Amino acid sequence: MKFDQAERLRGVRYDVRGANMVEAQRMEALGERILKLNIGNLAPFGFTAPETIVRAVVAHLPESEGYSDARGVYSARTAVANYYQEHGLNIDVDQVWLGNGVSELIAMVLSAMINPGDEILIPAPDYPLWTAQATLCGADVVHYLCDEANDWNPDVADIAAKITPKTRAIVLINPNNPTGAVYARQTVQAVVDLARAHNLIVLSDEIYEKIIFAGEHTFTATLTGSDVLCLTFSGLSKAYRACGYRAGWVVATGPLAAASGLFDGLNLLANMRMCANVPAQHAIQTALGGHQSVDAFCVPGGRFYDQLKVAHELLVQIPGVTCVPASGALYLFPRLDPDVYSVDDDEAWALDLLRAEKILVSHGRGFNWPNPDHFRLVALPEEEVLRDAIARLARFLATQR
């Protein structure tokens, strides 16, 4: 007798932790040393949570043994509401839900809002959890293109052309993973205007909002007004170097009364999982109210800024490699010129790189980019390690030309 996975998992993929990572783990078990540049996991590269956050969690451990409110600890939700008030939004604590990272909240929100056959507009390339979770919920995912020639900003005309009567929501990822784009304010406004015209929900993933090297981050909710429902996702994982804490939030703005049924569904799902990780919730107030140490990483002389700059400079020196500089986030999304590199299967290409040079990267189609001509590089290692890694990549590519 065979026991197989559920049919609803057919077509669900999450390749940043896919087959190539399994091979990397197998190689490590044999004693190989693998440089993992496939996910933005900060702690292994020396980016640890600020001491104030650690102390806040430790200090609240005695009161963290029971379940919290399913929506989250009140003081933490208040801190999130205050944070967005400081950015010009009229947010009440009841508009905030806390979760085990943005990942869980994406799953909960999509589960609460999607009916089978609904269409969801998601960028290509995307953070693949969005596509995977929407597919799992029964949505028909429609990928709109981001324009590499326009600093990876969304192609608004492509979005407009793909809206149908079945379209339910538009996803924005800004700053963007995997491209490092920080969307122009007018681009965000144009997407919001489409949502307004077609009565769509905007799902705005802003987990990298504080990691900005060029330009200015626009909070989508500041442009949606009272008539466009916007759900904004963020958390502690990136800007506060607390990936393993799993502390995130989603904030609802816009026509709240009209969305009461959706919120009832979200509350139901929150109650079903009892509550989010309580100790980590107690880090939120300290993180949002204290010194923003991430700022020093994002200017010249800071590790995020300098390492992204060095990685970009080294990548574009490789024949046949082009790359849009990152304006934010922690990644680069280089292109391999098809006239120089004949890559039909970018996952297999990344596997060959892993086996040859002991470097694990994520292939571009793993981010739902349509062509096998890109890959994502995580620029978190210290500069010396990063230089060595890109030298090894260049050596491998020399064998592919």
Legacy VTK file of the C-alpha trace (Angstrom):
# vtk DataFile Version 3.0
C-alpha trace
ASCII
DATASET POLYDATA
POINTS 401 float
0.000 0.000 0.000
1.272 3.462 -0.918
0.746 6.540 1.218
1.012 9.671 -0.915
0.837 13.382 -0.218
-2.443 15.255 -0.457
-3.574 16.194 -3.947
-3.694 19.864 -2.938
0.121 19.809 -2.675
0.463 19.108 -6.405
2.249 22.047 -7.962
3.298 23.528 -4.612
7.029 24.301 -4.602
9.470 26.062 -2.316
12.776 25.662 -4.113
14.907 27.887 -1.879
14.728 24.894 0.442
14.283 22.304 -2.268
16.184 19.447 -3.873
19.497 21.293 -4.101
19.477 22.010 -0.373
18.895 18.302 0.257
21.992 17.573 -1.842
23.939 20.190 0.121
22.936 18.470 3.360
24.048 15.123 1.949
27.417 16.621 1.013
27.803 18.144 4.478
27.118 14.769 6.057
30.107 13.476 4.074
32.323 16.232 5.469
32.060 18.838 2.684
31.923 22.511 3.727
29.076 24.225 1.899
28.682 27.996 1.688
24.916 28.488 1.862
23.899 31.540 -0.119
20.372 30.278 -0.758
18.408 31.887 2.088
18.653 35.156 4.028
19.409 33.530 7.374
21.343 36.262 9.177
22.723 34.672 12.356
25.178 32.234 10.660
26.879 35.258 9.079
27.332 37.147 12.347
24.192 39.278 12.285
22.747 38.511 15.694
19.744 40.070 17.411
20.440 43.253 19.406
21.118 42.695 23.105
18.087 44.775 24.074
15.814 42.368 22.209
17.426 39.340 23.818
17.040 40.900 27.268
13.399 41.764 26.614
12.612 38.143 25.798
14.520 36.817 28.821
12.883 39.327 31.175
9.393 38.255 30.081
9.943 34.497 30.165
8.194 34.071 33.550
4.990 35.525 32.086
5.258 33.638 28.780
4.236 30.170 29.950
0.557 30.453 29.122
-1.247 31.181 25.870
-1.582 34.809 24.885
-4.571 36.403 23.156
-4.790 34.643 19.784
-4.284 37.997 18.043
-1.145 38.656 20.109
0.105 40.227 23.318
-1.684 43.550 23.755
1.445 45.626 24.459
3.154 44.234 21.366
0.140 44.913 19.155
-0.038 48.434 20.584
3.625 48.958 19.732
2.945 47.895 16.133
-0.049 50.240 15.931
2.045 53.115 17.309
4.802 52.389 14.805
2.450 52.824 11.852
0.845 55.870 13.448
4.303 57.443 13.403
4.314 56.865 9.643
1.041 58.680 9.097
-1.501 55.878 9.408
-4.506 55.888 11.713
-4.088 52.401 13.208
-5.864 50.934 16.221
-4.655 47.884 18.124
-7.616 45.851 16.819
-6.210 46.196 13.303
-3.072 44.224 14.247
-2.498 40.462 14.345
0.760 38.846 15.456
2.091 35.577 14.121
5.028 33.192 13.971
6.782 35.309 11.378
5.372 36.764 8.182
5.319 33.242 6.721
2.573 32.064 9.078
0.565 35.242 8.592
0.683 34.890 4.804
-0.707 31.385 5.201
-3.427 32.541 7.592
-4.523 35.540 5.531
-4.653 33.614 2.258
-6.522 30.753 3.942
-9.046 33.247 5.323
-9.694 35.064 2.035
-9.306 32.633 -0.878
-11.982 30.517 -2.480
-10.981 27.835 -5.021
-10.646 29.426 -8.439
-9.920 32.938 -7.178
-7.065 34.565 -9.044
-4.196 36.220 -7.155
-1.738 38.522 -8.902
1.793 37.822 -7.630
5.027 39.313 -8.985
7.529 37.414 -11.092
10.057 37.047 -9.639
8.482 36.609 -6.221
9.184 35.379 -2.721
7.986 31.842 -3.537
6.002 31.320 -0.347
3.333 33.609 -1.800
2.859 31.416 -4.863
3.135 28.186 -2.894
0.609 29.192 -0.241
-1.873 30.683 -2.710
-1.694 27.471 -4.751
-2.199 25.383 -1.606
-5.323 27.417 -0.832
-6.803 26.663 -4.249
-6.100 29.981 -5.960
-5.140 30.314 -9.594
-1.865 32.238 -9.367
-1.286 34.780 -12.115
2.250 36.162 -12.237
2.742 39.727 -13.379
6.181 40.730 -14.609
8.627 43.017 -12.896
10.730 44.943 -15.396
14.465 44.354 -15.142
15.080 47.290 -17.476
13.167 49.547 -15.065
15.106 48.619 -11.905
12.778 45.634 -11.383
9.709 47.810 -10.718
6.376 46.066 -11.423
5.121 46.371 -14.981
1.848 48.165 -14.258
0.552 47.615 -17.786
1.129 43.877 -17.406
-0.780 43.891 -14.115
-3.691 45.742 -15.713
-3.792 43.320 -18.652
-4.025 40.328 -16.305
-6.903 41.511 -14.111
-10.085 39.504 -14.703
-13.447 39.214 -12.928
-11.898 36.375 -10.890
-9.009 38.483 -9.581
-9.174 38.820 -5.800
-5.933 40.498 -4.739
-2.597 41.958 -5.821
0.599 41.096 -3.949
3.382 43.675 -3.654
6.804 42.755 -2.244
8.586 46.018 -1.505
11.537 46.171 -0.935
11.705 43.164 -3.154
13.012 39.698 -2.559
14.771 38.450 -4.724
15.666 41.492 -6.845
16.605 44.094 -4.214
14.283 46.632 -5.860
12.772 49.503 -3.874
9.672 50.524 -5.791
9.169 54.094 -6.870
6.290 55.823 -5.087
4.490 56.417 -8.398
4.672 52.695 -9.173
3.091 51.783 -5.833
0.423 54.438 -6.423
-0.325 53.033 -9.876
-0.809 49.536 -8.446
-3.064 50.916 -5.705
-5.094 52.764 -8.330
-5.645 49.474 -10.183
-6.782 47.854 -6.954
-9.186 50.734 -6.367
-10.606 50.550 -9.886
-11.212 46.791 -9.681
-12.105 46.460 -5.973
-9.069 44.304 -5.192
-7.274 43.663 -1.908
-3.634 44.749 -1.731
-1.301 42.394 0.142
1.885 44.339 0.857
4.932 42.357 2.033
7.266 44.950 3.607
9.559 42.773 5.736
12.643 44.577 4.317
11.211 48.079 4.840
14.194 49.284 6.909
16.925 47.791 4.704
17.232 50.573 2.139
20.403 51.634 0.300
18.950 53.933 -2.359
15.587 55.586 -2.827
12.854 55.652 -0.201
10.456 52.978 0.960
6.777 53.789 0.469
4.334 52.208 2.903
1.599 50.990 0.587
-1.095 51.660 3.177
-0.301 55.388 3.111
-1.624 55.474 -0.478
-4.684 53.238 -0.223
-6.963 55.600 1.700
-10.240 54.479 3.213
-11.570 52.643 0.153
-8.844 50.069 -0.673
-8.344 47.188 1.722
-4.634 46.798 2.406
-2.968 44.138 4.541
0.635 45.050 5.417
3.063 42.325 6.521
6.307 42.881 8.438
8.252 41.552 11.409
11.531 41.111 13.267
13.328 38.584 11.069
15.385 40.877 8.838
15.771 44.419 10.165
16.122 43.140 13.736
18.215 40.049 12.852
15.787 37.759 14.662
14.940 35.136 12.027
14.541 32.290 14.508
12.335 34.249 16.889
9.428 33.970 14.413
7.743 37.237 15.331
5.750 39.063 12.681
2.579 41.071 12.213
-0.107 41.927 9.719
-1.954 45.250 9.842
-5.286 45.943 8.155
-6.242 49.359 6.772
-8.984 50.672 4.528
-12.704 49.761 4.546
-12.598 47.729 7.762
-16.355 47.313 8.181
-16.654 45.835 4.702
-13.939 43.320 5.604
-15.458 42.158 8.878
-16.179 38.700 7.475
-12.573 38.287 6.365
-11.378 39.381 9.801
-13.721 36.883 11.442
-12.041 34.204 9.372
-8.583 35.452 10.325
-9.569 35.457 14.006
-10.873 31.910 13.648
-7.561 30.722 12.227
-5.644 32.629 14.910
-7.701 30.917 17.598
-7.203 27.488 16.007
-3.443 27.789 16.469
-4.010 29.171 20.013
-1.386 31.929 19.785
1.932 32.921 18.304
5.250 32.290 20.060
4.733 34.265 23.283
8.382 34.951 24.317
9.154 36.437 20.903
6.087 38.679 21.038
7.683 40.428 24.020
10.581 41.460 21.771
8.358 43.538 19.496
7.805 46.559 21.737
11.516 46.844 22.487
12.468 46.408 18.828
10.105 49.038 17.478
10.696 51.569 20.232
14.435 51.329 20.681
17.556 52.322 18.787
17.327 51.166 15.174
20.724 49.530 14.862
19.943 48.327 11.330
20.466 51.878 10.056
24.225 51.567 10.499
24.291 48.485 8.269
22.581 50.275 5.364
24.939 53.204 4.739
28.480 53.296 3.317
30.724 51.494 5.777
27.878 49.247 6.943
28.027 45.549 6.157
24.747 45.269 4.253
25.560 48.257 2.060
29.202 47.424 1.442
28.687 43.722 0.831
25.880 44.251 -1.681
28.061 46.825 -3.457
31.114 44.555 -3.586
29.058 41.560 -4.711
27.510 43.582 -7.520
30.872 44.938 -8.688
32.379 41.452 -8.791
29.417 39.818 -10.501
29.252 42.246 -13.411
32.962 41.691 -14.065
32.169 38.107 -15.051
31.666 37.822 -18.827
28.028 37.351 -19.726
26.693 38.324 -16.291
24.573 41.441 -15.756
22.879 42.557 -12.579
20.675 45.438 -11.455
22.186 46.944 -8.274
20.172 46.310 -5.121
18.426 49.350 -3.654
17.289 47.366 -0.626
16.905 43.924 0.979
19.788 41.425 1.127
19.978 39.905 -2.348
21.088 40.246 -5.929
19.330 38.616 -8.883
21.979 38.343 -11.616
21.225 37.401 -15.215
23.195 34.889 -17.254
23.215 36.023 -20.879
21.671 33.149 -22.892
24.012 33.984 -25.785
26.963 33.235 -23.503
25.574 30.490 -21.267
23.317 27.799 -22.661
21.228 27.024 -19.562
18.080 25.027 -20.204
17.545 23.946 -16.590
18.660 26.509 -14.022
18.004 24.162 -11.104
20.411 21.650 -12.643
22.861 24.504 -13.284
22.752 25.464 -9.596
23.248 21.808 -8.643
26.340 21.615 -10.855
27.671 24.772 -9.177
27.071 23.236 -5.760
28.925 20.057 -6.621
31.796 21.817 -8.351
32.407 24.765 -6.033
30.523 23.926 -2.800
28.320 27.026 -3.136
24.545 26.779 -2.730
22.487 29.445 -4.525
18.822 29.564 -5.528
17.883 29.260 -9.187
15.725 31.976 -10.730
12.762 29.837 -11.685
12.497 28.947 -7.997
11.205 32.526 -7.643
8.700 31.954 -10.442
10.747 33.857 -13.001
9.716 32.374 -16.366
13.168 31.844 -17.892
16.208 29.786 -16.758
18.550 32.766 -16.944
18.739 34.179 -13.394
19.812 33.126 -9.928
19.608 34.720 -6.495
22.740 35.417 -4.479
22.530 36.156 -0.751
25.187 38.780 0.043
25.486 38.152 3.792
28.985 36.637 4.248
31.818 38.943 5.284
33.569 40.593 2.360
36.532 38.194 2.268
34.227 35.172 2.098
31.993 36.885 -0.451
34.949 37.686 -2.694
36.100 34.069 -2.547
32.587 32.802 -3.292
32.186 34.987 -6.377
35.668 34.024 -7.560
34.576 30.384 -7.341
31.375 31.239 -9.188
33.421 32.967 -11.907
35.664 29.899 -12.179
32.625 27.667 -12.600
31.061 29.963 -15.199
34.300 29.965 -17.181
33.678 26.263 -17.799
30.152 26.984 -19.027
30.848 29.552 -21.726
LINES 1 402
401 0 1 2 3 4 5 6 7 8 9 10 11 12 13 14 15 16 17 18 19 20 21 22 23 24 25 26 27 28 29 30 31 32 33 34 35 36 37 38 39 40 41 42 43 44 45 46 47 48 49 50 51 52 53 54 55 56 57 58 59 60 61 62 63 64 65 66 67 68 69 70 71 72 73 74 75 76 77 78 79 80 81 82 83 84 85 86 87 88 89 90 91 92 93 94 95 96 97 98 99 100 101 102 103 104 105 106 107 108 109 110 111 112 113 114 115 116 117 118 119 120 121 122 123 124 125 126 127 128 129 130 131 132 133 134 135 136 137 138 139 140 141 142 143 144 145 146 147 148 149 150 151 152 153 154 155 156 157 158 159 160 161 162 163 164 165 166 167 168 169 170 171 172 173 174 175 176 177 178 179 180 181 182 183 184 185 186 187 188 189 190 191 192 193 194 195 196 197 198 199 200 201 202 203 204 205 206 207 208 209 210 211 212 213 214 215 216 217 218 219 220 221 222 223 224 225 226 227 228 229 230 231 232 233 234 235 236 237 238 239 240 241 242 243 244 245 246 247 248 249 250 251 252 253 254 255 256 257 258 259 260 261 262 263 264 265 266 267 268 269 270 271 272 273 274 275 276 277 278 279 280 281 282 283 284 285 286 287 288 289 290 291 292 293 294 295 296 297 298 299 300 301 302 303 304 305 306 307 308 309 310 311 312 313 314 315 316 317 318 319 320 321 322 323 324 325 326 327 328 329 330 331 332 333 334 335 336 337 338 339 340 341 342 343 344 345 346 347 348 349 350 351 352 353 354 355 356 357 358 359 360 361 362 363 364 365 366 367 368 369 370 371 372 373 374 375 376 377 378 379 380 381 382 383 384 385 386 387 388 389 390 391 392 393 394 395 396 397 398 399 400
